[in-house]
Amino acid sequence: MWFLVALIVPFLLVLLFTRVTYNHYVGTLLTVALLVASYVKGYTNELHEVLADIASTTAGFLYAEKMVKKFKK
């Protein structure tokens, strides 16, 4: 179950932060900061969850980039 959460939540966080700030770089940076804080606190122990977070954040960044282009039109 936590693996599915790791696949979905970072993607949605990037989109949320991008929507609020209108900048996909800032949205991704805020998401990465939250993920790093959770790693430091010890909430994530498994390597496959970290890899799922990275893949989800990357997918969110790519989708948010397209979303920002639509905003600017």
Buried (B, 14 or more C-beta within 10 A) or exposed (E): EEEEEBBEBBBEBBBBBBBEBEBBEEBBBBBBEBBEEEBEEEEBEEEEBBEBBBBBBBBBBBBBBEBBEEEEE
